[in-house]
Protein backbone atom coordinates (compact mmCIF):
# COMPACT_ATOMS: atom_id res chain seq x y z
CA UNK A 1 0.00 0.00 0.00
CA UNK A 2 1.19 3.49 -0.73
CA UNK A 3 1.53 6.26 1.79
CA UNK A 4 -1.22 8.91 1.78
CA UNK A 5 -0.28 11.98 -0.24
CA UNK A 6 -0.91 14.36 2.64
CA UNK A 7 1.72 12.64 4.78
CA UNK A 8 4.42 12.81 2.11
CA UNK A 9 3.99 16.50 1.26
CA UNK A 10 4.33 19.55 3.46
CA UNK A 11 1.33 21.81 3.63
CA UNK A 12 1.69 25.55 3.27
CA UNK A 13 0.74 26.00 6.95
CA UNK A 14 3.45 23.57 8.08
CA UNK A 15 6.07 25.30 5.90
CA UNK A 16 5.03 28.65 7.41
CA UNK A 17 5.25 27.19 10.92
CA UNK A 18 8.74 25.78 10.30
CA UNK A 19 9.86 29.09 8.79
CA UNK A 20 8.64 30.99 11.85
CA UNK A 21 10.39 28.56 14.20
CA UNK A 22 13.60 28.97 12.19
CA UNK A 23 13.25 32.75 12.20
CA UNK A 24 12.70 32.69 15.96
CA UNK A 25 15.86 30.64 16.49
CA UNK A 26 17.87 33.02 14.27
CA UNK A 27 16.51 36.02 16.20
CA UNK A 28 17.47 34.37 19.51
CA UNK A 29 21.00 33.77 18.22
CA UNK A 30 21.17 37.37 16.99
CA UNK A 31 20.11 38.56 20.45
CA UNK A 32 22.80 36.44 22.09
CA UNK A 33 25.36 37.89 19.67
CA UNK A 34 24.43 41.52 20.43
CA UNK A 35 23.95 41.00 24.17
CA UNK A 36 27.54 41.99 25.09
CA UNK A 37 27.10 45.38 23.43
CA UNK A 38 26.23 48.33 25.67
CA UNK A 39 22.56 48.84 26.38
CA UNK A 40 19.63 46.46 26.74
CA UNK A 41 19.65 45.50 23.03
CA UNK A 42 20.09 41.75 23.48
CA UNK A 43 17.31 40.95 25.94
CA UNK A 44 14.33 42.31 23.95
CA UNK A 45 15.63 40.61 20.81
CA UNK A 46 16.00 37.28 22.63
CA UNK A 47 12.47 37.64 24.05
CA UNK A 48 11.05 38.37 20.60
CA UNK A 49 12.69 35.25 19.20
CA UNK A 50 11.42 33.22 22.14
CA UNK A 51 7.87 34.42 21.54
CA UNK A 52 8.09 33.35 17.88
CA UNK A 53 9.35 29.91 18.81
CA UNK A 54 6.83 29.42 21.65
CA UNK A 55 3.87 30.43 19.49
CA UNK A 56 4.78 27.94 16.76
CA UNK A 57 6.29 24.92 18.51
CA UNK A 58 4.34 22.59 20.78
CA UNK A 59 7.57 21.02 22.06
CA UNK A 60 8.97 24.42 23.05
CA UNK A 61 5.70 25.29 24.82
CA UNK A 62 5.80 22.02 26.80
CA UNK A 63 9.40 22.66 27.81
CA UNK A 64 8.56 26.24 28.80
CA UNK A 65 5.60 25.17 30.95
CA UNK A 66 7.66 22.42 32.59
CA UNK A 67 10.47 24.90 33.35
CA UNK A 68 7.98 27.47 34.63
CA UNK A 69 6.54 24.95 37.07
CA UNK A 70 9.95 23.75 38.20
CA UNK A 71 11.47 27.23 38.66
CA UNK A 72 8.54 29.56 39.43
CA UNK A 73 10.68 32.37 40.87
CA UNK A 74 12.79 32.51 37.73
CA UNK A 75 9.73 32.93 35.50
CA UNK A 76 7.74 35.21 37.85
CA UNK A 77 8.44 38.38 35.78
CA UNK A 78 7.26 36.64 32.62
CA UNK A 79 4.12 35.42 34.35
CA UNK A 80 3.43 38.90 35.74
CA UNK A 81 3.62 40.47 32.27
CA UNK A 82 1.48 37.69 30.80
CA UNK A 83 -1.23 38.23 33.43
CA UNK A 84 -1.23 41.99 32.84
CA UNK A 85 -1.64 41.47 29.10
CA UNK A 86 -4.43 38.94 29.67
CA UNK A 87 -6.29 41.38 31.96
CA UNK A 88 -5.89 44.16 29.40
CA UNK A 89 -7.30 41.94 26.63
CA UNK A 90 -10.22 40.91 28.87
CA UNK A 91 -11.07 44.55 29.70
CA UNK A 92 -10.96 45.47 26.01
CA UNK A 93 -13.23 42.57 25.07
CA UNK A 94 -15.71 43.52 27.82
CA UNK A 95 -15.65 47.14 26.69
CA UNK A 96 -16.25 46.14 23.05
CA UNK A 97 -19.08 43.77 24.02
CA UNK A 98 -20.92 46.36 26.16
CA UNK A 99 -23.71 48.12 24.24
RODO-2510 file (C-alpha; in nm, 4 decimals, decimal comma):
residues 99
     n   res          X          Y          Z
     1     x     0,0000     0,0000     0,0000
     2     x     0,1186     0,3488    -0,0729
     3     x     0,1529     0,6259     0,1786
     4     x    -0,1217     0,8913     0,1783
     5     x    -0,0280     1,1981    -0,0243
     6     x    -0,0907     1,4362     0,2642
     7     x     0,1722     1,2638     0,4781
     8     x     0,4419     1,2814     0,2114
     9     x     0,3991     1,6504     0,1263
    10     x     0,4331     1,9548     0,3464
    11     x     0,1328     2,1814     0,3627
    12     x     0,1685     2,5547     0,3273
    13     x     0,0739     2,6003     0,6948
    14     x     0,3451     2,3575     0,8081
    15     x     0,6068     2,5299     0,5905
    16     x     0,5032     2,8653     0,7407
    17     x     0,5248     2,7188     1,0917
    18     x     0,8739     2,5777     1,0297
    19     x     0,9862     2,9086     0,8786
    20     x     0,8642     3,0993     1,1850
    21     x     1,0386     2,8561     1,4200
    22     x     1,3596     2,8965     1,2189
    23     x     1,3247     3,2748     1,2198
    24     x     1,2702     3,2690     1,5964
    25     x     1,5864     3,0643     1,6487
    26     x     1,7865     3,3019     1,4271
    27     x     1,6509     3,6015     1,6201
    28     x     1,7465     3,4372     1,9509
    29     x     2,1003     3,3775     1,8220
    30     x     2,1173     3,7368     1,6988
    31     x     2,0110     3,8556     2,0447
    32     x     2,2797     3,6439     2,2091
    33     x     2,5359     3,7886     1,9668
    34     x     2,4435     4,1518     2,0426
    35     x     2,3948     4,0996     2,4173
    36     x     2,7536     4,1990     2,5087
    37     x     2,7098     4,5385     2,3428
    38     x     2,6227     4,8327     2,5665
    39     x     2,2559     4,8840     2,6381
    40     x     1,9632     4,6458     2,6736
    41     x     1,9649     4,5496     2,3034
    42     x     2,0092     4,1755     2,3478
    43     x     1,7311     4,0946     2,5943
    44     x     1,4331     4,2307     2,3951
    45     x     1,5631     4,0612     2,0811
    46     x     1,6000     3,7282     2,2631
    47     x     1,2474     3,7637     2,4054
    48     x     1,1047     3,8375     2,0598
    49     x     1,2691     3,5250     1,9196
    50     x     1,1419     3,3222     2,2145
    51     x     0,7868     3,4417     2,1536
    52     x     0,8088     3,3353     1,7883
    53     x     0,9345     2,9906     1,8812
    54     x     0,6829     2,9415     2,1651
    55     x     0,3865     3,0426     1,9486
    56     x     0,4781     2,7944     1,6759
    57     x     0,6286     2,4922     1,8512
    58     x     0,4335     2,2590     2,0783
    59     x     0,7572     2,1021     2,2059
    60     x     0,8965     2,4418     2,3048
    61     x     0,5695     2,5289     2,4820
    62     x     0,5801     2,2018     2,6796
    63     x     0,9403     2,2663     2,7811
    64     x     0,8563     2,6245     2,8800
    65     x     0,5598     2,5170     3,0952
    66     x     0,7664     2,2423     3,2594
    67     x     1,0466     2,4899     3,3346
    68     x     0,7985     2,7472     3,4629
    69     x     0,6537     2,4947     3,7072
    70     x     0,9951     2,3748     3,8199
    71     x     1,1471     2,7232     3,8661
    72     x     0,8537     2,9563     3,9428
    73     x     1,0679     3,2367     4,0866
    74     x     1,2794     3,2513     3,7728
    75     x     0,9730     3,2927     3,5497
    76     x     0,7745     3,5210     3,7846
    77     x     0,8436     3,8378     3,5782
    78     x     0,7264     3,6641     3,2616
    79     x     0,4116     3,5421     3,4347
    80     x     0,3426     3,8897     3,5742
    81     x     0,3622     4,0474     3,2270
    82     x     0,1481     3,7694     3,0795
    83     x    -0,1228     3,8232     3,3432
    84     x    -0,1227     4,1989     3,2840
    85     x    -0,1645     4,1473     2,9103
    86     x    -0,4431     3,8938     2,9672
    87     x    -0,6288     4,1376     3,1961
    88     x    -0,5894     4,4163     2,9400
    89     x    -0,7300     4,1936     2,6626
    90     x    -1,0218     4,0911     2,8866
    91     x    -1,1068     4,4550     2,9696
    92     x    -1,0962     4,5466     2,6006
    93     x    -1,3233     4,2565     2,5074
    94     x    -1,5707     4,3520     2,7820
    95     x    -1,5651     4,7144     2,6690
    96     x    -1,6249     4,6139     2,3049
    97     x    -1,9081     4,3768     2,4017
    98     x    -2,0922     4,6357     2,6163
    99     x    -2,3711     4,8121     2,4238
***
